Amino acid sequence: MAYDRQTESRGAPVRAGGTTSRTGRPAGRSTAPATLTIGDLAEEFGVTLRALRFYEAKGLLHPQRRGTTRLYTEEDRSRLATILRGKELGFTLREIAAMVDGDELAEAGAGATLSLSPAQVAEQITHLENQKAEIERALEALRGYGKAVASA
């Protein structure tokens, strides 16, 4: 659920914008709310709560806190999209953090993106091709082992 900055007297969060969808977004609107809970963000990106907490522990995400509730901003949402894109491209979290943090220093407030030089792209392609070759060799060895075991 997305929450407005207002709360009821008991401290229970009040939904923003009246009628909302299951994810807490105002019905009929396509814009993201001001903040998302950890569950909303996890659902939106198809990651676990544990993954989000891990990224926070590694300093990649910086949610606001309201008591024990983590509230993620649009900036956190953008950073998570960038982190997941970096992972998809095969970069380590340390490499992703350096790229995202370096980019934020250069373009404060512009949103997180992966800053990749042509050399970094070429290096990553080489790295992934080497990994692919290693995997192919391992698969071939396993297939050979499987045939030897089956014929014995």
N, C-alpha and C positions, 0 to 999 in steps of 0.2 A: 504494500500500500504506500502511496505517496502522501506526505503530510505537509500541511501548511505550517507556518511558524507559530500559529496560535495553538493553544492547548486548552482543554477543559480544566476545571478547577481541580480535578483529581490527578491531572497530569497526563491523561489519556490523549493521544494525538487526535487531531481533527482532520478529516480528509479535506484536501484542497479541491475547489471547483465543484462541489456538490456531487452530482451523479458521476460515478466512476466506473471504469472497466475493472476486470479481475486484477489487473496489474497496478491499479491505483491511478491510472491516467484518466483525466477527465474524458467522459464519453463524448465521441464525435470530434475529438481533437487529435491531431497526430503529433503534437509537440510533447516532449518529455517533461515531467514535472520538475520542480525546483530541486527536490531531493527524492532519493529512492532508498528503501530499506535494503538490507543485505539480501533478503529473500527475493525482492523484486529484481535486483540487479543480477542475481544468480539465475533466476528464471529467464530473464531477457537474453542473457548471453549463453545459457546452457552450460554453466559451470556450477561447481558445488560451493556451498557455504565455506567449506574448509579451504578451497582454492582461494577464495576472496580474502579469508583471514590470513592465509599464507602470503599472498601478495602484499597485504598490509604489513605483516611482520617483516617482510623484506624491504619495506619502504617504498614499494611501487605504487600503492594506493594510500590515500590520506583521508579517510572518511571523517566527517564531523561526528561528535558524540553527543547524545542526549541521554544521560544516564548510562545504561548499558547498551542502548540502541545505536547502531552504526547508521549514519545517514550519508548517502553518497550523492555528490553534486554532479552536474553535467560534466565538469572537468574530470571527475573520477570516472565517469562513464566513458568519456573519450579516451582516458588513459588505459582503461581496461580493454577497449577495442584495439588500441595500439599494441598493448601487451600480447593479446591473443593473436594479432596479425604477425607480430615478431616471432611468436612461438610457431605459428603456421609456416613461417619462412625458415624455421630451423635454428633460430638464434637462441643463445642461452639467456636466462633472466638477467645475468650480469651485463651482457651485451645490450639487451633491450633497455635496461635501466640507464646505461651510459648514453644510449641514443636518445631516449625520451628526455632524460634530464638535461643533456646537452642542447637539445632542441628548445626546451623550455627557457633556458638561459638566453638563447638567441632570439626567441619570439615569445616573450612573456604574454600570457593571456590568449594566444592564438590557438590553443588546443594542442593535445599531444599527437605527434606524428613520428614515424620512424625516419630519422635522418640517415640516409644511406648514400655513400659516395659510390661512384662507378667501381672503384677498387674493392669496396666492401661487398658489393653485389657479386663481382667476379670471384672474390675469395669464398663467399658463401656457396656459390654454385659449385666451385671446385670441391669444397668440403662435403657438400651433399652428394656429389657424384662419387667421391671416394667412399662415403658411407654406403651408397647404393651398391657399389662394386663389392664391398665387404659382405654385405647382406646376401648378394647373389652367390658369392663363394660359400658362405655358410649354408645357404639353402641347397646348393649342389652337393655339399658334403653330407648334409642330412638325408637328402634323397638317396645318395649312394649307400649310406648306412642303413636306411630303411629297406633297400633292395637286398642288401647282404643279410640282414636279420630275417627277412621274409623267406629267403631261399634256404636258410639254415635249418 
